[in-house]
């Protein structure tokens, strides 16, 4: 997977240092899609992942923080979503999302969304393995 990171110099180096391990752990290294990571202070949440299917790209937007531990964990969380979209487990629909073929409406409670449960379960382990390298 080709990656492009748009962030300040220190944050960019940090993200780029984490990416190889995290992508390998999540099975993303062989994907032919583009991964664009943007750090944007206008983002309301900590991070978001958007599949741009028309251009074979995943857009990950992260909120900047001086807490690099939190940034790394958020990156691992969002890359878990990239893996979910890439392997087809998670799909966007006009009225919600599909997880393993089951439809969930947009207003489904956040912490009851199975893709979020999985991302929260994996984020710290993926992050810790990345910094352990």
C-alpha positions in Angstrom: 0.0 0.0 0.0 1.4 3.4 -1.0 1.2 6.0 1.8 1.1 9.8 1.8 1.3 11.7 5.1 0.3 15.4 5.3 1.4 16.8 8.7 4.0 18.9 10.4 7.5 17.6 10.1 7.8 16.0 13.6 4.3 14.5 13.4 4.9 13.3 9.9 8.2 11.5 10.9 6.4 9.9 13.8 3.5 8.6 11.7 5.9 7.4 9.0 7.9 5.5 11.6 4.8 3.7 12.9 3.3 2.9 9.5 5.4 -0.1 8.4 4.8 -2.2 11.5 1.1 -1.2 11.9 0.4 -2.0 8.2 2.2 -5.3 8.4 0.3 -6.3 11.5 -3.0 -5.4 9.9 -2.3 -7.1 6.6 -2.2 -4.0 4.5 1.3 -4.2 2.9 0.1 -5.9 -0.3 -2.9 -3.7 -1.0 -2.7 -1.7 -4.2 -4.8 1.1 -2.8 -3.5 4.5 -1.6 -3.5 5.5 2.0 -3.6 9.2 2.7 -3.1 10.4 6.2 -3.9 14.0 7.1 -3.5 15.7 10.4 -6.2 18.4 10.6 -6.9 20.6 13.7 -10.5 21.2 12.5 -11.4 17.6 13.1 -14.0 17.3 15.9 -13.2 13.6 16.9 -9.8 12.1 17.5 -9.7 10.4 14.1 -11.8 9.2 11.2 -11.4 6.9 8.2 -13.1 7.4 4.9 -12.9 5.0 2.0 -12.7 6.9 -1.3 -13.8 4.0 -3.5 -13.9 5.8 -6.8 -10.1 6.5 -6.6 -9.0 3.4 -4.7 -7.9 5.4 -1.7 -8.4 5.4 2.1 -8.3 8.8 3.8 -7.4 8.8 7.5 -7.8 12.1 9.2 -6.3 12.6 12.7 -6.6 15.4 15.2 -3.2 16.9 16.1 -2.1 16.4 19.7 1.1 16.9 21.7 0.4 13.5 23.3 2.3 11.2 20.9 1.0 8.1 22.8 -2.6 9.1 22.1 -1.7 9.9 18.5 -0.1 6.5 18.0 -3.1 4.7 19.5 -5.5 6.7 17.4 -3.5 5.9 14.3 -3.6 2.2 15.1 -7.4 2.4 15.7 -8.0 4.2 12.3 -5.7 1.8 10.5 -7.8 -1.1 11.9 -10.7 0.5 10.1 -8.7 0.7 6.9 -8.0 -3.0 7.2 -11.7 -3.7 7.8 -12.7 -1.7 4.7 -9.8 -3.2 2.6 -10.8 -6.8 3.4 -14.5 -6.1 2.9 -15.6 -6.8 6.4 -16.8 -3.2 6.8 -18.7 -1.5 4.0 -20.3 1.9 3.6 -23.9 2.2 2.4 -26.0 5.3 1.8 -27.9 4.8 5.0 -25.3 3.2 7.3 -22.7 0.5 7.3 -22.5 -3.2 6.8 -20.4 -5.4 9.0 -19.9 -9.0 7.8 -23.1 -8.5 5.7 -25.3 -7.2 8.5 -26.7 -3.7 8.1 -26.3 -1.1 10.9 -28.0 2.3 10.6 -26.1 5.6 11.0 -27.7 6.1 14.5 -26.5 2.7 15.9 -24.8 3.4 19.3 -21.1 4.1 18.7 -19.7 1.7 21.3 -22.1 -1.1 20.1 -20.8 -0.9 16.5 -18.8 -4.2 16.0 -16.2 -2.5 13.9 -15.5 -0.1 16.7 -15.4 -2.8 19.3 -12.8 -4.6 17.2 -10.8 -1.4 16.6 -10.7 -0.6 20.3 -9.7 -4.2 21.1 -6.8 -4.0 18.6 -5.5 -0.5 18.9 -3.2 -0.7 21.9 -1.7 -4.0 20.9 -1.0 -2.8 17.4 0.5 0.4 18.8 2.7 -1.4 21.4 4.0 -3.8 18.8 4.9 -0.9 16.5 6.9 0.9 19.2 8.5 -2.3 20.3 10.3 -2.6 17.0 
